[in-house]
Amino acid sequence: MNFVEPIRNTDMIEAILKHLKNKNERDYIMFLIGIYSGLRISDILQLRVEHIHTNDIRIREKKTGKQRKIVLNRRLKGPLLEYIEGKDSWEYLIKSREGFNQPIRRDRAYRIVKDLENYFRMDAVGTHTLRKTFGYHYYQATKDVGTLQKIFNHSHPNVTLQYIGIIQDDIDTAMRDFKYTYD
């Protein structure tokens, strides 16, 4: 399993969103859901129109089996509700062009994100990058590791901080600023 990072630069996130919106609406929605919900890619790919409500997403997580309600972020709500307008309740949101009403496969989602990595010259990006990006920016905005730990269903705050790259950021800063003379 490859190690992936969150996208830390907000200008990069905005550039990716603009690029995807112009290139492919489905991929744009997948990316938006990932960075504004914190869902795993396996859960995003299983979303159907019926899971989207006016103010939230309601699903049973594939990994944990837990029922979840995720309030729609303001930046996600408009585009998502517009995207599902006119679609049938049984339709997958992130639909494959192959077969009838099938979601794209995980490897296709990975390829979409890897194409972004190549296009934008980023490093250490994969499907988990979307979830980690959500967590990283949520933490930077709130410093509320406890709530983020609950959102991610992690066992300990340090697991969450390591997962979103905060501990590595602290290590990088310590290593960069270390010196042998003491002032």
Backbone as CSV, one residue per row, in Angstrom:
resi,resn,N_x,N_y,N_z,CA_x,CA_y,CA_z,C_x,C_y,C_z
1,MET,0.841,-1.181,0.000,0.000,0.000,0.000,0.885,1.244,0.000
2,ASN,0.612,2.152,-0.900,1.395,3.366,-1.007,0.941,4.387,0.024
3,PHE,1.896,5.171,0.510,1.607,6.250,1.441,1.134,7.450,0.636
4,VAL,0.000,8.017,1.017,-0.512,9.196,0.314,-0.672,10.345,1.293
5,GLU,-0.636,11.520,0.759,-0.701,12.755,1.540,-2.008,13.493,1.252
6,PRO,-2.396,14.389,2.185,-3.488,15.310,1.861,-2.969,16.382,0.907
7,ILE,-3.863,17.058,0.257,-3.485,18.228,-0.536,-3.552,19.405,0.427
8,ARG,-2.410,19.946,0.788,-2.334,20.986,1.812,-2.601,22.383,1.257
9,ASN,-2.263,22.604,0.013,-2.348,23.923,-0.603,-3.773,24.192,-1.100
10,THR,-4.433,25.203,-0.532,-5.820,25.497,-0.908,-5.920,26.030,-2.338
11,ASP,-4.896,26.728,-2.802,-4.912,27.187,-4.201,-4.887,25.992,-5.155
12,MET,-4.148,24.955,-4.777,-4.098,23.734,-5.581,-5.477,23.070,-5.609
13,ILE,-6.134,23.017,-4.470,-7.473,22.419,-4.409,-8.428,23.177,-5.334
14,GLU,-8.391,24.485,-5.275,-9.259,25.304,-6.137,-8.939,25.089,-7.617
15,ALA,-7.660,24.980,-7.950,-7.266,24.730,-9.342,-7.768,23.369,-9.809
16,ILE,-7.674,22.359,-8.947,-8.170,21.021,-9.288,-9.668,21.055,-9.506
17,LEU,-10.388,21.722,-8.613,-11.845,21.813,-8.755,-12.237,22.495,-10.061
18,LYS,-11.561,23.575,-10.381,-11.848,24.288,-11.632,-11.563,23.388,-12.837
19,HIS,-10.440,22.697,-12.793,-10.057,21.786,-13.867,-11.101,20.677,-14.050
20,LEU,-11.479,20.043,-12.941,-12.445,18.941,-13.025,-13.822,19.415,-13.463
21,LYS,-14.234,20.572,-12.992,-15.553,21.097,-13.368,-15.642,21.300,-14.876
22,ASN,-14.543,21.747,-15.474,-14.513,21.961,-16.925,-14.326,20.666,-17.704
23,LYS,-13.701,19.664,-17.071,-13.347,18.435,-17.783,-14.415,17.345,-17.671
24,ASN,-14.891,17.076,-16.433,-15.785,15.934,-16.233,-16.605,16.141,-14.957
25,GLU,-17.905,16.345,-15.117,-18.777,16.641,-13.974,-18.795,15.502,-12.945
26,ARG,-18.803,14.269,-13.411,-18.816,13.122,-12.496,-17.570,13.120,-11.613
27,ASP,-16.408,13.332,-12.221,-15.155,13.337,-11.473,-15.100,14.529,-10.517
28,TYR,-15.651,15.655,-10.963,-15.746,16.857,-10.121,-16.576,16.565,-8.873
29,ILE,-17.712,15.927,-9.040,-18.584,15.592,-7.907,-17.896,14.585,-6.991
30,MET,-17.232,13.595,-7.554,-16.511,12.621,-6.733,-15.460,13.325,-5.863
31,PHE,-14.707,14.222,-6.465,-13.670,14.961,-5.739,-14.299,15.836,-4.657
32,LEU,-15.352,16.564,-5.013,-16.048,17.416,-4.045,-16.556,16.621,-2.844
33,ILE,-17.214,15.496,-3.114,-17.727,14.662,-2.019,-16.563,14.225,-1.134
34,GLY,-15.464,13.826,-1.737,-14.311,13.368,-0.966,-13.729,14.427,-0.057
35,ILE,-13.560,15.641,-0.566,-12.902,16.667,0.243,-13.857,17.398,1.183
36,TYR,-15.159,17.229,0.996,-16.120,17.906,1.871,-16.932,16.964,2.751
37,SER,-16.727,15.657,2.645,-17.472,14.726,3.505,-16.557,13.873,4.368
38,GLY,-15.340,13.639,3.907,-14.435,12.767,4.633,-14.749,11.290,4.458
39,LEU,-15.633,10.966,3.531,-15.968,9.562,3.275,-14.809,8.852,2.580
40,ARG,-14.708,7.561,2.816,-13.754,6.717,2.091,-14.226,6.582,0.643
41,ILE,-13.297,6.339,-0.257,-13.660,6.194,-1.670,-14.629,5.034,-1.867
42,SER,-14.481,3.965,-1.090,-15.395,2.821,-1.219,-16.833,3.227,-0.910
43,ASP,-17.024,4.175,0.006,-18.366,4.655,0.323,-18.863,5.656,-0.721
44,ILE,-17.977,6.498,-1.204,-18.366,7.462,-2.243,-18.864,6.727,-3.483
45,LEU,-18.161,5.670,-3.869,-18.530,4.949,-5.087,-19.851,4.207,-4.939
46,GLN,-20.274,3.918,-3.730,-21.541,3.209,-3.508,-22.724,4.155,-3.336
47,LEU,-22.483,5.467,-3.355,-23.573,6.425,-3.177,-24.537,6.382,-4.353
48,ARG,-25.798,6.361,-4.004,-26.869,6.480,-4.992,-27.631,7.769,-4.716
49,VAL,-28.423,8.188,-5.661,-29.223,9.401,-5.508,-30.056,9.329,-4.229
50,GLU,-30.583,8.152,-3.904,-31.433,8.000,-2.720,-30.700,8.289,-1.410
51,HIS,-29.389,8.273,-1.410,-28.616,8.564,-0.201,-28.473,10.062,0.052
52,ILE,-28.790,10.861,-0.971,-28.632,12.310,-0.873,-29.973,12.916,-0.495
53,HIS,-29.965,13.660,0.599,-31.158,14.357,1.060,-30.892,15.853,0.964
54,THR,-31.868,16.654,1.227,-31.719,18.102,1.074,-30.536,18.660,1.853
55,ASN,-30.295,18.128,3.037,-29.234,18.682,3.878,-28.150,17.696,4.288
56,ASP,-28.276,16.440,3.870,-27.294,15.466,4.315,-27.192,14.256,3.390
57,ILE,-26.172,13.457,3.673,-25.966,12.167,3.028,-26.177,11.118,4.110
58,ARG,-26.944,10.071,3.795,-27.169,8.990,4.763,-26.781,7.668,4.114
59,ILE,-25.787,7.029,4.720,-25.300,5.757,4.182,-24.884,4.820,5.307
60,ARG,-24.712,3.570,4.946,-24.081,2.594,5.832,-22.660,2.418,5.307
61,GLU,-21.685,2.728,6.152,-20.293,2.633,5.729,-19.924,1.192,5.426
62,LYS,-19.228,1.020,4.329,-18.831,-0.312,3.890,-17.842,-0.956,4.865
63,LYS,-16.850,-0.213,5.322,-15.798,-0.772,6.177,-16.304,-1.088,7.582
64,THR,-17.066,-0.162,8.174,-17.476,-0.326,9.570,-18.873,-0.909,9.728
65,GLY,-19.701,-0.810,8.689,-21.090,-1.258,8.780,-21.975,-0.302,9.552
66,LYS,-21.415,0.831,9.975,-22.169,1.810,10.760,-22.998,2.709,9.850
67,GLN,-24.194,3.021,10.317,-25.064,3.976,9.632,-24.507,5.373,9.922
68,ARG,-24.380,6.188,8.883,-23.835,7.547,9.045,-24.748,8.569,8.409
69,LYS,-24.781,9.724,9.033,-25.435,10.894,8.460,-24.366,11.978,8.399
70,ILE,-24.124,12.482,7.203,-23.119,13.520,7.000,-23.833,14.764,6.492
71,VAL,-23.783,15.820,7.273,-24.404,17.083,6.875,-23.658,17.618,5.656
72,LEU,-24.417,18.095,4.671,-23.800,18.618,3.451,-23.149,19.971,3.714
73,ASN,-21.868,20.051,3.439,-21.140,21.298,3.504,-21.729,22.261,2.470
74,ARG,-21.701,23.530,2.775,-22.278,24.537,1.859,-21.652,24.496,0.466
75,ARG,-20.346,24.216,0.388,-19.673,24.193,-0.915,-20.000,22.936,-1.705
76,LEU,-20.471,21.895,-1.022,-20.844,20.644,-1.678,-22.327,20.625,-2.037
77,LYS,-23.153,21.192,-1.184,-24.605,21.070,-1.301,-25.151,21.511,-2.665
78,GLY,-24.834,22.705,-3.086,-25.362,23.226,-4.348,-24.997,22.371,-5.550
79,PRO,-23.694,22.154,-5.765,-23.303,21.329,-6.912,-23.868,19.903,-6.861
80,LEU,-23.937,19.308,-5.671,-24.426,17.940,-5.543,-25.922,17.858,-5.834
81,LEU,-26.703,18.772,-5.267,-28.150,18.753,-5.514,-28.461,19.058,-6.982
82,GLU,-27.681,19.935,-7.580,-27.842,20.223,-9.012,-27.487,18.988,-9.853
83,TYR,-26.438,18.279,-9.453,-25.976,17.095,-10.169,-27.025,15.982,-10.170
84,ILE,-27.723,15.802,-9.063,-28.692,14.698,-8.979,-30.071,15.067,-9.520
85,GLU,-30.273,16.341,-9.819,-31.576,16.779,-10.336,-31.936,16.006,-11.605
86,GLY,-33.123,15.421,-11.605,-33.598,14.672,-12.760,-33.132,13.226,-12.812
87,LYS,-32.281,12.822,-11.882,-31.817,11.432,-11.849,-32.779,10.598,-11.010
88,ASP,-32.865,9.307,-11.306,-33.702,8.391,-10.534,-33.021,8.026,-9.223
89,SER,-33.803,7.720,-8.206,-33.279,7.451,-6.864,-32.311,6.269,-6.830
90,TRP,-32.465,5.303,-7.724,-31.635,4.103,-7.722,-30.318,4.284,-8.469
91,GLU,-30.115,5.415,-9.120,-28.892,5.641,-9.903,-27.687,5.911,-9.005
92,TYR,-26.556,5.349,-9.394,-25.298,5.652,-8.726,-24.869,7.071,-9.088
93,LEU,-24.239,7.742,-8.147,-23.748,9.097,-8.416,-22.522,9.074,-9.315
94,ILE,-21.601,8.182,-9.019,-20.325,8.127,-9.742,-20.406,6.935,-10.690
95,LYS,-21.178,7.134,-11.726,-21.559,6.055,-12.630,-20.515,5.788,-13.707
96,SER,-20.302,4.514,-13.967,-19.412,4.065,-15.028,-20.118,4.230,-16.376
97,ARG,-19.319,4.375,-17.398,-19.885,4.411,-18.759,-20.130,2.997,-19.278
98,GLU,-19.598,2.018,-18.550,-19.744,0.615,-18.949,-20.891,-0.027,-18.173
99,GLY,-21.694,-0.818,-18.842,-22.791,-1.508,-18.179,-23.927,-0.564,-17.836
100,PHE,-24.959,-1.124,-17.254,-26.127,-0.338,-16.878,-26.059,0.007,-15.396
101,ASN,-26.054,1.285,-15.101,-26.088,1.791,-13.730,-25.096,1.074,-12.810
102,GLN,-23.849,1.093,-13.182,-22.783,0.551,-12.347,-21.881,1.705,-11.915
103,PRO,-21.414,1.682,-10.658,-20.462,2.728,-10.262,-19.103,2.442,-10.902
104,ILE,-18.285,3.482,-11.003,-16.925,3.216,-11.466,-16.252,2.334,-10.421
105,ARG,-15.247,1.603,-10.849,-14.516,0.741,-9.915,-13.463,1.563,-9.183
106,ARG,-13.009,1.009,-8.093,-12.001,1.685,-7.273,-10.740,1.996,-8.077
107,ASP,-10.345,1.090,-8.965,-9.136,1.335,-9.751,-9.332,2.502,-10.722
108,ARG,-10.568,2.706,-11.190,-10.846,3.855,-12.064,-10.779,5.156,-11.254
109,ALA,-11.309,5.138,-10.032,-11.225,6.308,-9.152,-9.755,6.640,-8.880
110,TYR,-8.964,5.603,-8.649,-7.531,5.780,-8.418,-6.876,6.434,-9.638
111,ARG,-7.221,5.954,-10.830,-6.648,6.498,-12.066,-7.019,7.981,-12.237
112,ILE,-8.244,8.341,-11.879,-8.687,9.741,-11.965,-7.806,10.617,-11.079
113,VAL,-7.581,10.164,-9.851,-6.773,10.938,-8.912,-5.305,10.956,-9.350
114,LYS,-4.790,9.835,-9.843,-3.407,9.792,-10.327,-3.212,10.708,-11.541
115,ASP,-4.239,10.810,-12.394,-4.151,11.739,-13.523,-4.034,13.180,-13.023
116,LEU,-4.732,13.489,-11.930,-4.610,14.822,-11.327,-3.193,15.032,-10.791
117,GLU,-2.653,13.977,-10.181,-1.284,14.057,-9.662,-0.313,14.402,-10.791
118,ASN,-0.454,13.747,-11.910,0.428,14.000,-13.046,0.192,15.386,-13.642
119,TYR,-1.064,15.754,-13.829,-1.412,17.029,-14.454,-0.920,18.208,-13.610
120,PHE,-1.102,18.105,-12.292,-0.744,19.203,-11.396,0.643,19.034,-10.745
121,ARG,1.353,17.985,-11.141,2.710,17.731,-10.642,2.757,17.671,-9.112
122,MET,1.877,16.832,-8.571,1.837,16.612,-7.120,2.541,15.300,-6.813
123,ASP,2.817,15.078,-5.541,3.442,13.844,-5.093,2.547,13.140,-4.084
124,ALA,2.671,11.824,-4.014,2.025,11.004,-2.981,0.513,11.214,-2.922
125,VAL,-0.135,11.036,-4.069,-1.583,11.222,-4.155,-2.242,9.898,-4.531
126,GLY,-3.378,9.627,-3.923,-4.187,8.447,-4.226,-5.618,8.721,-3.794
127,THR,-6.459,7.727,-3.862,-7.866,7.950,-3.513,-8.047,8.380,-2.056
128,HIS,-7.184,7.917,-1.172,-7.281,8.318,0.237,-6.903,9.786,0.428
129,THR,-6.271,10.379,-0.565,-5.917,11.794,-0.500,-7.159,12.655,-0.277
130,LEU,-8.277,12.274,-0.864,-9.494,13.075,-0.718,-9.916,13.129,0.745
131,ARG,-9.993,11.975,1.387,-10.378,11.889,2.797,-9.355,12.603,3.688
132,LYS,-8.079,12.411,3.385,-7.036,13.055,4.177,-7.056,14.573,3.994
133,THR,-7.381,15.034,2.795,-7.484,16.474,2.540,-8.595,17.073,3.394
134,PHE,-9.744,16.402,3.421,-10.833,16.849,4.293,-10.330,16.973,5.730
135,GLY,-9.718,15.913,6.243,-9.261,15.894,7.628,-8.218,16.950,7.926
136,TYR,-7.269,17.094,7.026,-6.193,18.067,7.221,-6.751,19.482,7.344
137,HIS,-7.625,19.860,6.421,-8.155,21.225,6.426,-9.190,21.438,7.531
138,TYR,-9.935,20.399,7.863,-10.846,20.496,9.008,-10.027,20.780,10.269
139,TYR,-8.960,20.035,10.456,-8.121,20.230,11.639,-7.464,21.605,11.628
140,GLN,-6.941,22.037,10.498,-6.285,23.348,10.422,-7.271,24.469,10.757
141,ALA,-8.515,24.316,10.352,-9.524,25.350,10.593,-10.038,25.345,12.027
142,THR,-10.109,24.155,12.641,-10.768,24.043,13.947,-9.838,23.659,15.091
143,LYS,-8.751,22.969,14.795,-7.854,22.356,15.796,-8.622,21.386,16.704
144,ASP,-9.748,20.888,16.231,-10.611,19.981,16.999,-10.340,18.537,16.589
145,VAL,-9.301,17.959,17.162,-8.925,16.593,16.802,-9.952,15.591,17.333
146,GLY,-10.621,15.917,18.441,-11.608,15.001,19.019,-12.774,14.735,18.087
147,THR,-13.339,15.785,17.523,-14.448,15.614,16.581,-13.967,14.902,15.321
148,LEU,-12.803,15.290,14.832,-12.258,14.646,13.629,-12.008,13.161,13.883
149,GLN,-11.525,12.819,15.058,-11.323,11.417,15.436,-12.647,10.659,15.358
150,LYS,-13.729,11.270,15.823,-15.050,10.636,15.763,-15.535,10.506,14.322
151,ILE,-15.333,11.550,13.525,-15.736,11.506,12.115,-15.038,10.348,11.407
152,PHE,-13.749,10.179,11.664,-12.961,9.134,11.022,-13.057,7.780,11.720
153,ASN,-13.688,7.754,12.885,-13.818,6.527,13.668,-12.443,5.941,14.022
154,HIS,-11.531,6.826,14.436,-10.200,6.408,14.846,-10.187,6.128,16.349
155,SER,-9.250,5.303,16.780,-9.179,4.873,18.171,-8.519,5.893,19.093
156,HIS,-7.711,6.784,18.554,-6.958,7.716,19.382,-6.663,8.993,18.584
157,PRO,-6.617,10.145,19.256,-6.308,11.394,18.542,-4.986,11.349,17.773
158,ASN,-3.971,10.676,18.327,-2.687,10.600,17.620,-2.793,9.831,16.310
159,VAL,-3.685,8.835,16.263,-3.925,8.106,15.011,-4.457,9.081,13.966
160,THR,-5.384,9.933,14.384,-5.975,10.918,13.476,-4.931,11.924,13.009
161,LEU,-4.138,12.447,13.931,-3.106,13.433,13.569,-2.070,12.843,12.631
162,GLN,-1.693,11.601,12.865,-0.741,10.954,11.965,-1.383,10.724,10.598
163,TYR,-2.624,10.280,10.597,-3.341,9.978,9.359,-3.424,11.200,8.445
164,ILE,-3.706,12.369,9.013,-3.867,13.566,8.183,-2.563,14.319,7.943
165,GLY,-1.454,13.801,8.469,-0.148,14.372,8.163,0.315,15.469,9.101
166,ILE,-0.406,15.729,10.182,-0.015,16.792,11.105,1.262,16.418,11.849
167,ILE,1.356,15.196,12.301,2.561,14.766,13.014,3.777,14.870,12.091
168,GLN,3.621,14.477,10.833,4.735,14.600,9.880,5.084,16.061,9.647
169,ASP,4.102,16.936,9.575,4.379,18.370,9.435,5.210,18.873,10.612
170,ASP,4.847,18.450,11.834,5.585,18.859,13.027,7.016,18.339,12.987
171,ILE,7.180,17.093,12.566,8.523,16.515,12.448,9.334,17.277,11.403
172,ASP,8.715,17.559,10.257,9.415,18.293,9.192,9.874,19.663,9.690
173,THR,8.999,20.362,10.413,9.350,21.677,10.952,10.490,21.559,11.954
174,ALA,10.404,20.573,12.852,11.461,20.376,13.851,12.798,20.084,13.181
175,MET,12.792,19.235,12.172,14.034,18.895,11.484,14.583,20.103,10.722
176,ARG,13.718,20.856,10.085,14.153,22.010,9.298,14.727,23.099,10.220
177,ASP,14.142,23.292,11.399,14.547,24.392,12.276,15.602,24.003,13.311
178,PHE,15.945,22.719,13.377,16.927,22.266,14.366,18.291,22.872,14.099
179,LYS,18.979,23.237,15.200,20.362,23.712,15.077,21.128,23.311,16.316
180,TYR,22.446,23.262,16.216,23.287,22.825,17.328,23.697,23.952,18.257
181,THR,23.436,25.157,17.881,23.750,26.282,18.782,22.461,26.710,19.461
182,TYR,22.596,27.150,20.703,21.417,27.535,21.472,21.484,29.023,21.754
183,ASP,20.460,29.720,21.420,20.431,31.178,21.648,19.711,31.493,22.926
